[in-house]
């Protein structure tokens, strides 16, 4: 059986990982001041500049037709089964679109609703890809993705509090201090507040240090490189961190959290 992987661009997977595991990432749509773009057409740093300039932005899921085209392309290329892993249905219509067209392909399509977003979703895809590469079947790979979705943790700052509040996904008190949030599965809480993003990096590294390893950790930022580098430096010396990677917080996430967002996603490598 030849199983191919499909995800969406909200997974924030670096190009090197997409190429390594031959993952097809169907792009989200990002609307900037009334003009629609595929997410992969937008440079993340330039997009953050538009956010800071006050651009009106919104996002939408890939269309059923776009997902169907990806499935049909993979089937024509020799796939005998497809594992399609996506941003949670609690946050996007992507899973619904995937399920709508899954039965219209000549090969079986298994759709996984991660119930999460951003690089946690990416880690779900990454873990499933590793399982497939090790010879696991599609059901085992799907189970591995769901396990990561349920147990992975994200610790992050909000780059633009007003933009986050407008989106309604997070309600953050306005003020001069920087809030740090922690989420695992459906649970989210505010870890605390600090005065600078560099201090936030210290608080975030403390959260990672408090979890048993070995951990795979991804550090991402939406044009907040200085704080991301501070966080990377703090994490590199932790004995429980087995693997550390960088990723860009792309437009489909930065739309809701703002320019300057910085965070880490981590899960155990069992």
C-alpha positions as CSV (number, residue, x, y, z in Angstrom):
1,X,0.0,0.0,0.0
2,X,1.3,3.5,-0.9
3,X,-0.1,6.0,1.6
4,X,0.3,9.7,0.9
5,X,-0.2,12.5,3.3
6,X,-2.3,15.7,2.9
7,X,-2.6,18.6,5.3
8,X,-3.4,22.3,5.1
9,X,-1.0,25.3,5.3
10,X,-2.2,26.1,8.8
11,X,0.1,23.3,10.0
12,X,3.1,25.6,9.5
13,X,5.3,22.7,8.4
14,X,8.7,23.9,7.1
15,X,9.3,23.2,3.4
16,X,12.1,20.8,4.4
17,X,9.7,18.5,6.3
18,X,7.0,18.7,3.5
19,X,9.6,17.6,1.0
20,X,11.2,15.0,3.2
21,X,7.9,13.2,3.7
22,X,6.2,14.2,0.4
23,X,3.4,15.9,2.2
24,X,0.9,17.9,0.2
25,X,-0.2,21.1,2.0
26,X,-3.4,22.6,0.6
27,X,-3.2,26.3,1.2
28,X,-5.7,28.2,3.4
29,X,-7.1,31.4,1.9
30,X,-6.1,34.7,3.5
31,X,-8.0,37.9,2.6
32,X,-6.0,41.1,2.9
33,X,-8.0,44.4,2.5
34,X,-10.6,42.5,0.4
35,X,-8.1,40.7,-1.8
36,X,-7.9,36.9,-1.5
37,X,-4.5,35.1,-1.6
38,X,-3.5,31.5,-1.1
39,X,-1.4,31.4,2.1
40,X,1.7,30.1,0.3
41,X,1.7,33.2,-1.9
42,X,2.2,35.5,1.1
43,X,5.6,36.1,2.7
44,X,5.1,35.8,6.5
45,X,7.3,38.8,7.4
46,X,5.8,41.1,4.7
47,X,2.3,40.0,5.9
48,X,3.2,41.0,9.5
49,X,4.2,44.4,8.1
50,X,0.6,44.7,6.7
51,X,-0.8,43.7,10.1
52,X,1.2,46.4,11.8
53,X,0.0,48.9,9.2
54,X,-3.6,48.1,10.2
55,X,-4.6,45.9,7.3
56,X,-8.0,44.2,7.5
57,X,-7.4,40.5,7.3
58,X,-9.4,37.2,7.5
59,X,-8.9,33.6,6.7
60,X,-11.0,30.8,5.2
61,X,-10.6,27.0,4.7
62,X,-9.5,25.4,1.4
63,X,-12.5,24.7,-0.8
64,X,-13.8,21.2,-1.3
65,X,-12.7,21.4,-4.9
66,X,-9.1,22.3,-3.9
67,X,-8.9,19.3,-1.5
68,X,-10.5,17.0,-4.1
69,X,-7.9,18.2,-6.7
70,X,-5.1,17.3,-4.3
71,X,-6.5,13.8,-3.6
72,X,-7.0,13.1,-7.3
73,X,-3.5,14.2,-8.1
74,X,-2.0,11.9,-5.5
75,X,-4.2,9.0,-6.7
76,X,-3.1,9.6,-10.3
77,X,0.5,9.6,-9.0
78,X,0.2,6.1,-7.6
79,X,-1.3,6.6,-4.1
80,X,-3.4,3.7,-3.0
81,X,-4.6,5.4,0.2
82,X,-4.6,9.0,1.5
83,X,-4.3,10.2,5.1
84,X,-5.6,13.8,5.4
85,X,-4.7,15.5,8.6
86,X,-6.2,19.0,9.3
87,X,-6.8,22.0,11.5
88,X,-9.5,21.3,14.0
89,X,-13.2,21.5,13.0
90,X,-13.7,23.7,16.1
91,X,-11.6,26.3,14.3
92,X,-12.0,25.8,10.6
93,X,-14.3,24.3,7.9
94,X,-11.4,22.4,6.5
95,X,-12.3,19.0,8.0
96,X,-15.8,19.3,6.8
97,X,-14.6,20.1,3.3
98,X,-12.2,17.1,3.3
99,X,-15.0,14.7,4.5
100,X,-17.4,16.0,1.9
101,X,-15.1,15.0,-1.0
102,X,-13.3,12.0,0.6
103,X,-15.7,9.6,-1.0
104,X,-15.3,11.1,-4.5
105,X,-11.8,9.7,-5.0
106,X,-10.9,6.3,-6.4
107,X,-8.7,5.5,-3.3
108,X,-9.7,5.4,0.4
109,X,-9.2,8.7,2.2
110,X,-8.9,8.8,6.0
111,X,-9.6,12.3,7.5
112,X,-8.2,13.2,10.9
113,X,-9.6,16.1,12.8
114,X,-6.8,17.2,15.1
115,X,-9.0,19.6,17.1
116,X,-6.1,22.0,17.2
117,X,-4.1,24.3,14.9
118,X,-0.8,25.8,13.9
119,X,2.4,23.8,14.6
120,X,0.6,21.3,16.9
121,X,-1.3,20.3,13.8
122,X,2.1,20.2,12.0
123,X,3.5,17.9,14.7
124,X,0.5,15.6,14.2
125,X,1.4,15.3,10.5
126,X,5.1,14.9,11.2
127,X,4.5,12.0,13.6
128,X,2.1,10.3,11.3
129,X,4.7,10.6,8.5
130,X,7.4,9.0,10.7
131,X,5.1,6.1,11.5
132,X,4.4,5.6,7.8
133,X,8.1,5.8,7.0
134,X,8.7,3.1,9.6
135,X,6.3,0.8,7.9
136,X,3.1,1.4,9.9
137,X,-0.3,1.2,8.4
138,X,-2.6,4.1,7.8
139,X,-4.7,3.3,10.9
140,X,-1.6,3.3,13.2
141,X,-0.3,6.5,11.6
142,X,-3.7,8.2,12.1
143,X,-3.7,7.1,15.7
144,X,-0.2,8.6,16.2
145,X,-1.5,11.9,14.8
146,X,-4.4,11.9,17.2
147,X,-2.1,11.1,20.2
148,X,0.0,14.1,19.4
149,X,-3.1,16.3,19.1
150,X,-4.3,15.2,22.5
151,X,-1.0,15.6,24.4
152,X,1.1,18.3,22.6
153,X,1.4,21.6,24.4
154,X,1.8,25.1,23.0
155,X,3.2,28.0,25.1
156,X,3.0,31.4,23.4
157,X,2.6,35.2,23.5
158,X,0.0,37.3,21.7
159,X,1.6,39.7,19.3
160,X,-1.3,42.1,19.0
161,X,-3.8,41.9,21.8
162,X,-6.5,44.1,20.1
163,X,-6.4,41.9,17.0
164,X,-6.7,38.7,19.1
165,X,-9.7,40.1,20.9
166,X,-11.4,41.2,17.7
167,X,-11.1,37.6,16.4
168,X,-12.9,36.3,19.5
169,X,-10.7,33.2,19.9
170,X,-8.8,34.7,22.8
171,X,-9.9,37.4,25.2
172,X,-6.9,39.2,26.6
173,X,-6.8,42.1,29.0
174,X,-5.3,45.2,27.3
175,X,-2.2,46.7,29.0
176,X,1.5,47.2,28.9
177,X,2.4,43.7,30.1
178,X,2.9,40.7,27.8
179,X,0.6,37.7,28.4
180,X,1.9,34.1,28.1
181,X,-0.6,31.4,27.4
182,X,-0.4,27.6,27.6
183,X,-2.7,25.1,25.8
184,X,-2.9,21.4,25.8
185,X,-5.7,19.8,23.8
186,X,-8.9,21.8,24.5
187,X,-7.5,23.3,27.7
188,X,-6.0,26.8,27.7
189,X,-4.9,29.1,30.5
190,X,-2.8,32.2,31.0
191,X,0.5,31.2,32.6
192,X,1.3,34.8,33.6
193,X,2.4,38.2,32.3
194,X,5.8,39.7,31.9
195,X,7.2,43.1,30.9
196,X,9.1,42.2,27.7
197,X,9.0,39.5,25.0
198,X,12.5,38.5,26.1
199,X,11.1,37.9,29.6
200,X,8.3,35.9,27.9
201,X,11.0,33.7,26.4
202,X,12.2,32.9,29.9
203,X,8.7,32.0,31.1
204,X,8.1,29.9,28.1
205,X,11.3,28.0,28.5
206,X,10.3,27.3,32.1
207,X,7.1,25.7,30.9
208,X,9.0,23.4,28.6
209,X,11.5,22.6,31.3
210,X,8.7,21.4,33.5
211,X,7.7,18.5,31.2
212,X,9.3,15.1,31.0
213,X,11.3,14.3,27.9
214,X,12.5,13.4,25.4
215,X,10.7,16.3,23.8
216,X,10.4,17.5,20.2
217,X,10.1,21.3,20.3
218,X,9.2,23.7,17.6
219,X,9.8,27.5,18.0
220,X,7.9,29.8,15.8
221,X,7.4,33.5,15.4
222,X,5.4,36.1,13.4
223,X,8.2,38.5,12.8
224,X,9.4,38.3,16.4
225,X,12.8,37.0,15.7
226,X,14.7,38.5,18.6
227,X,12.4,36.8,21.2
228,X,12.3,33.6,19.2
229,X,16.1,33.4,19.2
230,X,16.1,34.1,23.0
231,X,13.7,31.2,23.4
232,X,15.8,28.9,21.2
233,X,18.9,29.7,23.2
234,X,17.1,29.0,26.5
235,X,15.7,25.7,25.2
236,X,19.0,24.4,23.7
237,X,20.5,23.7,27.1
238,X,17.5,21.8,28.5
239,X,18.2,18.1,29.1
240,X,14.6,17.1,28.3
241,X,14.8,18.6,24.7
242,X,15.8,16.0,22.2
243,X,14.9,17.9,19.0
244,X,14.6,21.6,18.3
245,X,13.3,23.1,15.1
246,X,12.3,26.6,13.9
247,X,9.1,27.4,11.9
248,X,7.4,30.5,10.7
249,X,4.0,31.6,12.1
250,X,2.2,32.0,8.8
251,X,-0.6,34.4,7.9
252,X,-3.5,32.0,8.8
253,X,-2.3,32.1,12.4
254,X,-0.9,35.6,12.6
255,X,-4.2,36.9,11.4
256,X,-5.7,35.9,14.8
257,X,-2.7,36.5,17.1
258,X,-1.0,39.4,15.5
259,X,2.5,40.4,14.4
260,X,5.2,39.7,17.0
261,X,3.6,36.5,18.2
262,X,6.2,34.0,19.5
263,X,5.8,30.5,20.9
264,X,6.9,26.9,21.3
265,X,5.1,23.7,20.6
266,X,6.3,20.5,22.1
267,X,5.4,16.8,22.7
268,X,7.1,13.7,23.9
269,X,8.9,11.4,21.5
270,X,7.7,8.1,22.7
